[in-house]
Amino acid sequence: MTVCKTLWKVIIIKLAVMFLVLKIFFFQGYLDNKFDNDVQKYDYVIDQITNITN
């Protein structure tokens, strides 16, 4: 029983560290730096999602 609790604690800590590192290094407000308002951000995201390239 204690092994299971310890493993879950390790998993949660690893996930928290992983998401923290991803947030800091990879998701640094890309849309905030590129666009001035929410409408431009929305248009860009919709264009990227619906853009089909062959």
Secondary structure, DSSP 8 states (H G I E B T S, - for coil): -HHHHHHHHHHHHHHHHHHHHHHHHH-S-HHHHH-SSHHHHHHHHHHHHH----
